[in-house]
Structures are given as C-alpha cells and as structure tokens.
C-alpha cells in the first residue's frame, strides 16, 4: 500500500511535479509564477515553503481547478499517482477514525457560562446576584 503523505509533504511534492523537478529545489520553487498561472492562481502557491498550516480544503480547491470545476469529476478521478488523490474530497485520510468531538462546554455540562466560583453548580453569577438582591430586599422589608 502506498504511503499517504502529510499535507505539508503533499504541497512540496505537487510543487516539485508541477515544475518538473526530479528533486526539491527551493530556488526553482521560489521563482514559481503559480500566482499568475494562465488557469488562475494556484491554491497551493502561498503554502509552498511550509510557513503556514495547510488546510486540506485547499487540496479540494486544487482538485476542482484541475478538473475544470466539475465536482463529479473530482469524485471519479482515477489518477491514483497524484499525491492529492486521497485528499480530493477536502478531508484528511490520516485522521480517519479520530472523532471531531469537542470537549463538553460548561453549558452542556449543566453549568451557566457565567459560573461563579462560590456558586452552586447550575447557578451562574447573574442568578446569584439576583438571589442576593432578593434576599437583601427581603431583609430590608422591601418585598417585590
């Protein structure tokens, strides 16, 4: 089975193939005119030196550009030698099986977002302040 490259390695490989280089050459890649390409600016151009984190959504844009904007053609792409092939749907196959479940927010746990350190679970600062005012009003003889 062919090794799936990381997003950063894929950008490097795509630049190398696009420029027809046998191996990575930083000078040739630096002189790349991908931002002025005849078919539109290359979606990978700003990521070619690895300074930014590469979103896999960029690969989807690259594939759509390659297939002339036809989404169905991207899904049916048979070019298995392309390093972008496993990423063509805009998802990372290396993260397959890892859930995107975020940690529970305080609200999902049953706590108010304005939780007071001294309050009971489920009673936020706003509720505590209202309760304190009511108690003070009651003590002062002001019933509302």
Phi, psi and omega in degrees: 000138182286138180289134176273125181280157176287160180306319180295319179294327180293318178301315180300315181295319180295318178298318180298315180291320181298321181274356179072033181268142176285328177217165183299130177226104185300326180294317180294321180291324178296324180278001180302140179254034183298337178283347179239028183296152183293333181265009181115162182297141180290127178298339182268354188305313184286350181256003191296338179253007173074019180287330182249158174288132183271121175276139180290345175295333177295324179295323177298316178298320179298314180296320177298321178295319180297323183265016176070026178085004182273109182295322180296321180295326177297316179295328182265008183303130182255004182280083183287344179279347179289130180295339180276350186309312180292342183259005191297341179268002179083020177237156182263112181293341178288342180259010181298131181092348176269122183285152178266017183298122178274161178293151182296136176281161179305324180295320179292334178278353180101006180258151174287154179289338179259051186294131177269145179295328184266356184272169177278155178303134178094349178248114182273178181302318183298315180295320180298316180297319179297316180296320179296319179297317180298317179296317178297317178298320181294318179296323182279356178086014179259099177268136179254000000 
